[in-house]
């Protein structure tokens, strides 16, 4: 593991009722290893967490 890294990171992003996330629309990123859709949330798995900014884009749709 690189200095300043903390291993696997998990980010959960919630969304309101009446919407659905499109996990396939997530922008690619070198550290992004897996994307899942949970109960009103998108779960992103990152390989390592560094002290940098990470921009990840995904879309919601009104259902």
C-alpha positions in Angstrom: 0.0 0.0 0.0 1.3 3.5 -0.9 2.1 6.0 1.8 -1.0 8.0 2.7 -3.4 5.3 1.5 -5.9 3.4 3.7 -6.9 0.4 1.6 -10.4 -0.1 0.3 -12.9 2.7 0.7 -16.7 2.6 0.4 -18.8 5.6 -0.5 -22.6 5.4 -0.1 -24.6 8.1 -1.9 -28.3 8.2 -1.0 -31.1 9.5 -3.2 -34.8 10.4 -2.6 -37.8 8.3 -3.2 -39.1 8.4 -6.8 -35.7 8.2 -8.3 -33.4 5.4 -9.5 -29.7 5.5 -10.1 -28.1 4.1 -13.2 -24.9 2.3 -11.9 -23.8 1.8 -15.6 -23.6 5.6 -16.1 -20.8 6.0 -13.5 -17.8 7.7 -14.9 -14.7 5.5 -15.0 -11.9 6.3 -12.6 -8.6 4.4 -12.0 -9.5 3.8 -8.3 -13.1 2.9 -8.8 -13.3 -0.9 -8.6 -17.1 -1.7 -8.2 -20.5 0.0 -8.2 -23.7 -1.4 -6.7 -27.2 0.0 -6.3 -28.7 -0.6 -2.8 -31.9 0.5 -1.1 -32.1 4.2 -2.3 -28.4 4.5 -2.5 -25.4 3.9 -4.8 -22.4 2.2 -3.3 -19.0 2.9 -4.8 -15.9 0.8 -3.9 -12.5 2.5 -4.3 -9.2 0.6 -4.3 -7.3 3.1 -2.2 -8.1 6.4 -0.5 -5.5 9.0 -1.2 -5.5 12.6 -0.1 -6.7 13.9 -3.5 -10.0 14.9 -5.0 -11.9 12.3 -7.0 -14.7 13.4 -9.4 -17.2 10.6 -10.2 -20.3 11.3 -12.2 -23.5 9.2 -12.4 -27.1 9.8 -13.4 -30.4 9.5 -11.7 -33.7 9.0 -13.4 -37.2 9.8 -12.2 -39.3 6.6 -11.9 
